[in-house]
Amino acid sequence: MNATHRSRLESGASRGWTRRELLARCGTGLGLMGLASVASQAGLLLPSDAAGSGHTVLPMSPRAPHFPSRAKQVVHLFMNGGPSHLDTFDPKPLLDRYHGKPLPASNLRTERKTGAAMRSPFSFKSYGQSGIPVSSLFARTAAHVDDMAIIRSMHAEVPNHEPSLMLMNCGDSRLPRPSVGSWITYGLGSENQNLPGFMVLCPGGYPIVSTQNWRSSFLPGAFQGTYIDTQHTEVEKLIANIRNRGLSTEDQRKQLDLVRSLNQAHSEARAHDAALEARMATFELAYRMQMEASDAFDIGREPAAVREAYGSGTHGRQLLITRRLIERGVRFVQVWSGAGQPWDNHENLEKDHERLAASWDQPIAAFLADLKQRGLFDSTLVLWGGEFGRTPAAELPALNGRDHNHYGFTCWLAGGGVKGGTVYGATDEWGYQAVENPVHVHDLHATMLHLLGFDHEHLTFRYAGRDFRLTDVHGQVVRALLG
């Protein structure tokens, strides 16, 4: 990223905003209505008068990273609530022997009181040429194990959802920081100027800590995630005001032309007011979104065989929409399990994990296969995981649920230059703690940015007199994961 580019992006942080400008950025923009409001909240336009051009530019314009890379886009499959690594991708046979008995050695503090060891109720089988064992919960996903890098030594900082979600999504468990998707779109922009560059799909409402998971914080609002409630199946419910029932497309065009001419005259008397120019361009963008968004979210346009491969469930629909967004150039798509914390199975883990995995396994397998078939796999970095894992000891008094475990858990990467068929790191023989090649969340973020062509220490934004970055003052690239 050259100095001119950094100066252009960082100019918003150093400007002396007026009270009106500040309110416009903090609120929803009272002058916008309908779809124009959606486009504005999506942050698709950014004033750039500080760059010296005097004209509004598109902040999502594609930009080159620090160095060439294979990965161009990111899909984050977020299993919010904390899936059990012990029941998915990190088998621990010793738990079978100690099931119902106290573990010989464990003095790690957990959030809730735990007791005896709990074996996995699911069987593991080796898959692919790499022979990596995967639980029966993800038997279909396991067909792609030779293209996956499974990190078994992830660790975070505290065993609580809120700070762990913030750490995984924003790189800091306590302070407000920009999200991963915001940093990536800040660095790369987007290939599609008619859709938000950073989209968040979550059915049924918000996860824990809601919109903080995809905030832009001190980065310009252009880079905040745009939330879509994917429990809906109709395009008009997915995206409010996507169609204008009162005017034809031709009449809308005439209306916009009139508004633009009036605004242009107003603007010329005000020496290129950047906020006004952004507002003018927002209406144009909202007009273009009507066609682009309607098409992207309408999976009915897909052949029946493709829809059948993904399945008829919510996550199948989410991932088919995700593939359609990715092939249209959207830069970052985060796909959640659902509102709240679905994978937080303190009890009835066998039944709930089985139900949750069943809703994801077929769609993930179909999604990865679809990316490969369409030539998108090598350029799409896919991340699967939660904010932490679960304990090998069951919660008291029954042997049917696991507590939070931030000391050691699993995530996996695929596509985008990742070294497939790889298992990296390990937890101890019980699955409590990362003991071999520990990977902190900062290291994961540094590695992801490297795969996208960025030196994580130099993708920065100056705010409050300091150059901030996603990894703060931490993070090491895990080069063993690079293909």
Order of alpha helices (4+ residues) and beta strands (2+ residues): alpha-alpha-alpha-beta-alpha-beta-beta-beta-beta-alpha-alpha-beta-beta-alpha-alpha-alpha-alpha-alpha-beta-alpha-beta-beta-beta-beta-beta-beta-beta-beta-alpha-beta-beta
